Amino acid sequence: MHKNETFVQKRNILFNIYLSLPPEMVQNPYPTDDD
């Protein structure tokens, strides 16, 4: 389950970065790794 913990942390970091992006970047978001 340790691997999943890291995944969640990484996802939270990416989400924070996404929230801090300027609006023009948000209109063109990167693809997420949802496998």
Stockholm file with secondary structure:
# STOCKHOLM 1.0

chainA/1-35         MHKNETFVQKRNILFNIYLSLPPEMVQNPYPTDDD
#=GR chainA/1-35 SS CHHHHHHHHHHHHHHHHHHHSCHHHHTSCCCCCCC
#=GC SS_cons        CHHHHHHHHHHHHHHHHHHHSCHHHHTSCCCCCCC
//
